[in-house]
């Protein structure tokens, strides 16, 4: 059974469910705190990151964001 807060958030998200939104953003590398901020910005309803983790315990793991490898050779690989 969904809480009143979750139903309110669901009603204010247009074109997607809250579960789909959370899943898509987690796969994109967004952390729980930023996700809570985004939901607040979109819906105008504050929700904490802890609440989101309770509502979605099986959400995808956050994709690790890794920097791109440096495109220049290191000094050690230059022949003398």
N, C-alpha and C positions, 0 to 999 in steps of 0.2 A: 504494500500500500504506500503510495507516494505521499509525502508530507505536503502541507499547504504551500510551504516555501518552494518546494520542487515543482509543484503544479504551476505556481505563479511564474517561475522562471521559464518553464516549458511554454507557457502561453505567450510569453514575450519574445521568445526566439522565433524568428520567422524563417520558414523554409527548411528547418531541420529540428530534430529532437535533441534534447540535452545530452543524451547518451551518445548520439552520433557526433555531436560537436566536441564533446570531451575526448572521444576516441580519436577523431581526426587531429585535434590539436596536440594530444599526447604523442601521436605518431610523428608529428612535425617537430617534436623536441621541446614543446612548451612544458614548463614545470607547473606544479599544482598552484603555487602562489600567483604566478602570472595568469594562469587559467582562471582563477577566481577573480582577478582584476578585470580580465576581458569580459567575463560574464556580467560583472557589475557595470562595466561601461556599456555593454550592449543592451542589457535588460533594465538597468537602473535599480536592480535589487542586489544588495550586498550579500555575498555568500563567502564563507571562509574556505581556505584550502583544506582544512581538516574535515569540513562537512562534505566537500567533494570526494575526498578519499573514502569517507564512510559510505557515501552513495554509490561509488563506483570502485569497489575493492578489486575487481577483475579488469580494470582498465589497462590498456596496453602500457608497457613500460615506456618511459620517456626515451626517445631516440637520442643517443649520444651525439652531441654536436662536436665534431673534430675539425681542427683547422686544416686548411688545404696544405699539402706539402709545399715546401718552399721551391720555387721554380729555378732558383739559381744554384749552381754548384757550390759546395762548401770550399773553403780555402784549402782544406786538407786534400781535396781531390785534384787540385791543379798541379800539373807536372812541372818540375823544376828544370 
